Amino acid sequence: MVRKKKKKSLPSPKTPASDPPPLTVIPDDPAGEDRIGYGDHGEGLVQMIRTVEARGSFTIGVYGRWGQGKTSMLRQIKKSLDERGIRGDQEVITVWFNPWRYAGEKFLIVPFFHTLVAALEDYKKCLEEMETAGKLSSSWKVLRNKLITFGQTLSRVPVALAYGLEGEIKVPLLLKAKFNFQRFIDEGRRQEAKIEAQQAEESAEDSNKMIEEHESLYYNLIEELQRAVDDFDTKVVVFIDDLDRCLPEKAVELLEGLKVLLDLRNFVFVIGVAREVVERGIRVRYRELYAKTDGDGPRIERDYLEKIIQFPLTLPPADKQRLSQHIREDYMADLPRAHPYLDTILEAIDTIPRNLKRYINAVAFTMWIADRRKGQGQTDFRDELLIKMSLIGFLLPELYKQLTSYPHHLLFIQEKLWEREREEQEKTVDSRDEPPDDEFPDAKAIREMKDSEKAREELKTGIREVDHWLERPHVDKLKTILKKRSRQWNGKELKDQGFRLIKEVSHYVSLATPALESKVESKNLIAAIQKGATVSLEIEMGGRLVHIPGGSFQLGDDSEGSYEATVTGFEMDKYPVTQSLYERVMGINPSRFEGDDRPVEQVSWIDAVTFCNRLSKKTGRTPYYYIAGEEITGNTESDGFRLPTEAEWEYACRAGTEGERYGEIDEIAWYKSNSEGTTHGVGQKHANKFKLHDMLGNVWEWVWDWFAVFPEQPPDGYAGPKEGGYRVIRGGGFGNGAQYCRAADRSGSRPAGRRDGLGFRLSRSLS
């Protein structure tokens, strides 16, 4: 007789749950005071601003990573200056300008002047209120009158720019583009109601005089502003925040405009920005100049910034001790259960305050759900595992998704990392170092499953994916998250036990709240760039690269020759290199068929290799190629970007298939019959099983190898001849028939050759 297990009854939805503690929510507001160690830096800038005297304007650049605290520092500096400024004992006026709020404007210089005028008007009202209260001294009355005169001059500047007429602006270096005459006339009229009223009331003759007046101011703009500033004789400090949220080229145009129009005594600009955004804008704006630099582009960027920004300040990492105290006392005041795990959190997430705020909100939400379920009578949750699973969900959402189907993979990973930790510590493995089976009951079963023929059959795809997470860069995060530690809390020692059961992993996976996507899909990312978002190259490449597991296959076919080849695991770009990515790195776009999301073409093999090295440098990696004139060799120890080998390319294209293609040609490729004679945006056709798009059609792709007929019996590790006249190209293009868009089809081109149907795709070795 088989007894059926009695099912546990779930709590009724009507069962009242005991109220969990209030939910902790940390808004992403700028900090009112320094709590992370930048106070001295900020006070130093305050003293610099107060004392600097220059013939022209003085510009301070505050550089830092996204979310590092630039806005908070700028706000704190402004507050300090305001307290000592016009409301205190010094004549200092501060202005705050958020350029990203005006992303729809073609030229940011116009709303900037409106913001400046509005700020002066606020200060004038403040002085008038002080006068009414009898608190305005005679010297401040003089300043009030100067404010009125200076404000009147500045209020005419936006309209004067509009009267630059339909044509190129003639002020040197200022916005070398076409002004829309009517648009800016309308803008000026909307925001300058007084002028509009005057124009409506005055005769045609008077209106013509007004037009002449604004035209005169436009052509004499710098001289008029200089006279107004000399008469005003009061320091104006302009804070420009989040410049990196604008399109890079618009950011540079604003800087150029300010430098030309307001390179005036008593103006100080404090700009918060990610340095790479300005550099990218420089590359886009001066792409023609970059095309002639022969690889000296970075020097141009440095020279350019040195001319615009007199004092650069790159924020150092936050003080970990102060940041830890700040998080414990402010962010986690209502989460005392998470305090023992703060060292793990800081080590895993780094010291970027914005990222920490986002994670704390995520883990607070997870703990709140856990407390609510506990109140409904469900199983209790361990804080250690709540923290660890929430870190996985926050930092490695793709692994989190994998665990929803294969929860035992986390036990594989954890066991392997613990083994490595013991080896690193050079300790003898004995019963004291290894959890007993009754404490870790699934460990033995997991080890036996690895050796089981049945398990290998059931998990053959999953085990490869486990190996992927044990490689850099993922393994560094996982080592931090899953490491066993001893922690002190309320006078007690807490020892990490880790995940012990498969069902335990599933239990916590069902509770955690993963990030939406830490690696943004490239198509969405390209759309974001087109809308003005700024995304670092590291994030963009993280979203494009996919893991290709190693394996053996039959390279080529009967028509091309073939042999059995073996490749080790590597990473490959989902898409051919797009024009937007190429332009961000190289500063130029050589393509015939222009479009940000289209593959770059008209690039030589040498261009592709140069791109790989530059992208590696910009993302903090070691360049893969040694380039000495015409001699180019690879560094197999490098973690940088490179071209795939011919064997890697075909292996990745086939993705386990053995036919001519990995799908129906019209569904996977742009070729002669459907392309209408042009390239198309990447990712529009179906991907293969490795999630790679456009492997066939759209553009041919350069690979590393020299072209040669396959030998009948190639030696182990054969990678083509060591020299030749042509480099291999693969995949077929938009102008080719179906016979060329096959996994095995091969062709070649001279390394310096360029054509409109030839691009490339990136790969990266795994250490």
Order of alpha helices (4+ residues) and beta strands (2+ residues): alpha-beta-alpha-beta-alpha-alpha-alpha-alpha-alpha-alpha-alpha-beta-alpha-beta-alpha-alpha-alpha-beta-alpha-alpha-alpha-alpha-alpha-alpha-alpha-alpha-alpha-beta-beta-alpha-alpha-alpha-beta-beta-beta-beta-alpha-alpha-beta-beta-beta-alpha-alpha-beta-beta-beta-beta-beta
